[in-house]
Amino acid sequence: MFSQTQIGALLHEEHLQTIGALQRLEEFLAKQGSKRQPDAAQPEVRKLLEAMLALAAEVDRHYGFEEEHLFTLLSNAGEVGMVGLLTDEHAVIKPLAGELAGQARTALQTGFSAETWRVFHGQGMELCEREIFHIQKEEMGLLAAISMLVEPDEDARLAELYRNLPKH
Amino acid sequence: MFRDFLAGATGRLLPASVPFRFFGAAVIFHLLGWATLVFAADDLPGFLGGPGLVLAALHMMTLGVAAMTAMGAAFQLLPVATKRPLRSVGACKLAFWLFLPGLLLLLWGMAEDHTSAMDAGGSLAVSGLLLFALLVADNLRQVKDMRVVTEHVWVALASLVLLVVLGLVLVADFSLGFLEDHQGVALAHAVIAAYGFMGMMALGFSYILVPMFTLAPQPDGRLGRRSAWLAAAALLLSLAGLVHGIAPLLWLAGLAGLGAVGLHLWTMARIMKGRMKKALGDSFRLIRLAWVMLPLSLIVGLAAASGLAVDRSGPLFGFLLVFGWLLSMLTGVLQRILPFLGSMVSVRPGIKPVLMSKLIAPGALRAHMVCHFAALALVATGIVGAQGLVVRLGAVVGLAGALAFAGFAANLWYKLSRHMNPRPQPAENT
């Protein structure tokens, strides 16, 4: 929505990819239900679990960049309220994604039991809801703030920095 | 666009109590409106204006639900769209405390045909509305972007001033009787209020809310802006046509209105097509219903303006406009915006933000939606068939839906309060 800046466009592109992944995860979880564990050896399930690992890594990278480079800049420009709100949400979502990634890794090796699937299902649904809501706010708040407050030379520097961040 | 909104959610700009008080009042008036219609059912078929319970029920939905929601949404969303904070939170609260008692007195006066109560209540409600208009106008000044939203809101504010003038003239005419065509002015007042003030707010904020709820790209604002100005022309034509009783002007107004609606719906369809979120739930069934009801209300209005079975097409037009379009749209929006705001204000350091899904009572919302659809069908059938009993049955079903909706709101409030003020855990015995 606010991709007039280079860094805004990069973050927006990642948001689109993340939402796509989350919607696939949510659809699978809803279809499977919490009571019947899937066979983790099935290619479809393996693909989903691998996508979960990639998602958690992407969350880590994306949030890390925002917290380290963007939030400081925006806080200094007076956007303390928004930065505080987004940081608080990061503090909830990041460990949740990390925990799910751990469960996905284990499931890829040993599969799901009824109990591990129930936990994965509940937390997976929670991640989908929290992360989509968070992206909604970033799309409409953070990207707007970037387009208003980040100067072109700073924008180019941040975009370069972000492009060069190693992907997991 | 949402940075002020986000900042506001943490308490820097707009305390959540400001929009919530307007939305809470809207939920209560929604109940009262249907309940009043239960008692006024026999008078609705053939109703063409005048004091009484039907007029009170209509105003509970227009001023009580639609204006309350529009005010709450404007106070919350305008700083978002314009990137400027409102001048005074205290003034927002004052607008509410002028509007609410004024509205209650006005409604009582309408129901009881009590002119002094209508005069006093109308004046108080108008002062609240004008304060709201001043705050919004102040916020809109010098805003250069989001013109698709701000231009709709400007037309809405101009309509507000116009409807206030017309409303005061009508109230004065109840006691002084100076108008040659009271009914024509009353109709102009209704059209300017519903399509002009509340309608333009609803249409304008759709350009923020629909992309936000559906995770869609911002639409091309050009079509939306043309829609706003075409709607403004339609409003002016209808005003002139109704006040002076010139039927061809009403036809022109209707056609311009349909053109404006066509452009708006075309833009909405493009937003929906480009959305990232596919499953949208019951709220969008109501919003889609509203998108059908809006042009339908204009078509029935044109039939009434042509003199086609006016005793049926007239009240049906009012019903489709207020209950069909505005109420469907606003209850659809409210059931999305209340959990959204609830979840937003629950973000605090050390407290895990409450999930929106935890604030929603899907059963209550499904019951509301089913009742709303059924009530619209029944009441519309009752109006067309001139059957008070069918209208009453529809109003009872509508009331059941409003109770379910109030249950959803109460549940949300309870769960949010519990989340924000968790009970202390009992100390372990050692």
Interface residues (C-beta under 8 A of the other chain):
Chain A: M1 F2 L16 I19 G20 Q23 E79 V80 G81 M82 G84 L85 L86 D88 E89 V92 E126 E129 R130 I132 F133 I135 Q136 K137 E139 M140 G141 L142 A144 A145 M148
Chain B: M1 F2 R3 F5 L6 A7 G8 A9 T10 G11 R12 L13 V80 K83 P211 M212 L215 P217 Q218 M276 K277 K278 S343 M344 V347 R348 P349 K352 P353 L355 M356 S357
